[in-house]
Amino acid sequence: HEQFIFNPLEPDLAINPEADTICQGESYDLSTIQIFDQNNSNAFYDFFEGFPPDFSNRLSDLNVSPSMTTLYSIVGNSQDDCNDTVDFELVVLQSPNAGADNNGYLCFGAQGVNLFDYLSGQDNNNGIWTDPLGHGIDISDPTNVSFVGESAGNYVFDYILGSSSCSGDTPRIELELKEELRADIFTVQCSSDRNTYS
């Protein structure tokens, strides 16, 4: 009497890397993750967004672009209907946001102008202001810029906000310095009681 004992091979998965990072707005190809089956079970793999993996969160496209840090599950299924699951974390780094390009108007001879008032972004602490067209405006203190003595016209300033891990952000601010208002008085008409004039 012979007895055959069949031990199905169960996948035993390991991955490299176990986590990775992207900047907000970038995409990541999950198929580039190296998968090792330490039992050589000839498993086939499915990818899922989140845990636990089920049919509703199975990925058909492995090129992903999450807006926040996301956990992905990789399930190895053997021909013997055994499986193993490993998790992969994709960390999403926030790109700096100094806001969109903007413009504004200034009265002739304006002073005490705060360039930061024209930025709409959230991360406006570590950038630098530049005068890309070389107007020569003193912006060493961008919270107190003076246009006294400057000609009417358009003045352009760039705010460069860098990042050590993601691409920076550079909004452009264009300010129009209006012409000096001048009025010539031709006649003065006093009222009969001499208290008002026009």
Disulfide bonds with the S-S distance in Angstrom:
Cys23-Cys166 2.00
